[in-house]
């Protein structure tokens, strides 16, 4: 009776030492006397104290491993890539995952280095950015084939970052900025071309309208002069005298208009008191001479027409 509480206490201790729990999405590897015995899933379990032991626990959840890799591209640019690999242990291959592979992270890292340094040197820097999904796919295929034998499934492989040297990034930014400046200059030149064409068209239209206005003005002046000559003819002044009078009147009207403007400069040529009558005489003489030349030209044209008629009449019998 004296040893009964001791035995009960020892039994309680042994039972407590034999009980253990396994968390959700975790498996425990139980060895008996140093040899694999069983795999325990989540829940409460019992092992024989001092005979059985938990040699390890396997995480069944999806894990992620981030691996930075530095390598060289085809155009001799060093670039740093960050590769993220998501993987998990297969439920049916827990034994292989625990006993066949001691350090899965190092194994996966080695394969990532091997694939990246085999694929990236085949590409130029610009192609690395464009074809990063192809690089990730090559990594996943290589890891899937290699890690499947060890009880691991590769869920996803991603190239999450591509970081070339800072000098290379600055050069790329300058190239991009230059291209944009070139495009902006082309657009500005095209806009300037459009403005020049529009301005030229506007000036041409303005000149056309200005010329049309001058022609209309001269036409109206001619009509006014014609009417003025007709009015003067009615009071006994012939055409030559009327034309001279109109010219002299316009001359003095012009001088009066110039004198009314305080900002204008008037230059008067030397003349005599008879300058007005002399100018009128000269105008009449010039108009008379012009009229005579016109009459002579009419006579000459009439004679030319007569000669042509004679030539035609002489040529008709010959035909």
VENNOR-V121297 format. One record per backbone hydrogen bond with DSSP energy under -0.5 kcal/mol. CO is the residue of the C=O (numbers start at 1). NH is the residue of the N-H. Records with the same first field share a line. If there is no record, write none. Layout:
# VENNOR-V121297
CO: NH  NH
This chain:
# VENNOR-V121297
1: 5
3: 7
4: 8
5: 9
6: 10
7: 11
8: 12
9: 13
10: 14
11: 15
12: 16
13: 17
14: 18
15: 19
18: 47
20: 45
22: 43
23: 26
25: 60  61
27: 58
28: 30  40
29: 55  56
30: 37  38
31: 33  53
32: 35
35: 32
38: 30
40: 28
43: 22
45: 20
47: 49
48: 51  52
51: 33
53: 31  55
56: 29
58: 27  60
63: 87
65: 67  85
67: 83
69: 81
71: 79
73: 76
77: 73
78: 165
79: 71  81
80: 163
81: 69  83
82: 160  161
83: 67  85
84: 158
85: 65
86: 155  156
87: 63
88: 153
90: 93
91: 94
93: 97
94: 98
95: 99
96: 100  101
103: 107
104: 108
105: 109
106: 110
107: 111
108: 112
109: 113
110: 114
111: 115
112: 116
113: 117
115: 118  119
116: 120
119: 122
120: 74  123
123: 74
124: 128
125: 129
126: 130
127: 131
129: 132
131: 135
132: 136
133: 137
134: 138
135: 139
136: 140
137: 141
138: 142
139: 143
140: 144
141: 145
142: 146
143: 147
144: 148
146: 149
147: 150  152
148: 151
151: 90
153: 88  155
156: 86
158: 84  160
161: 82
162: 164
163: 80
165: 169
166: 170
167: 171
168: 172
169: 173
170: 174
171: 175
172: 176
173: 177
174: 178
175: 179
176: 180
177: 181
178: 182
179: 183
180: 184
181: 185
182: 186
183: 187
184: 188
185: 189
186: 190
187: 191
188: 192
189: 193
190: 194
191: 195
192: 196
193: 197
194: 198
195: 199
196: 200
197: 201
198: 202
199: 203
200: 204
201: 205
202: 206
203: 207
204: 208
205: 209
206: 210
207: 211
208: 212
209: 213
210: 214
211: 215
212: 216
213: 217
214: 218
215: 219
216: 220
217: 221
218: 222
219: 223
220: 224
221: 225
222: 226
223: 227
224: 228
225: 229
226: 230
227: 231
228: 232
229: 233
230: 234
231: 235
232: 235  237
233: 236
236: 238
238: 242
239: 243
240: 244
241: 245
242: 246
243: 247
244: 248
245: 249
246: 250
247: 251
248: 252
249: 253
250: 254
251: 255
252: 256
253: 257
254: 258
255: 259
256: 260
257: 261
258: 261
260: 262
261: 264
266: 268
267: 269
272: 275
274: 278
275: 279
276: 280
277: 281
278: 282
279: 283
280: 284
281: 285
282: 286
283: 287
284: 288
285: 289
286: 290
287: 291
288: 292
289: 293
290: 294
291: 295
292: 296
293: 297
294: 298
295: 299
296: 300
297: 301
298: 302
299: 303
300: 304
301: 305
302: 306
303: 307
304: 308
305: 309
306: 310
307: 311
308: 312
309: 313
310: 314
311: 315
312: 316
313: 317
314: 318
315: 319
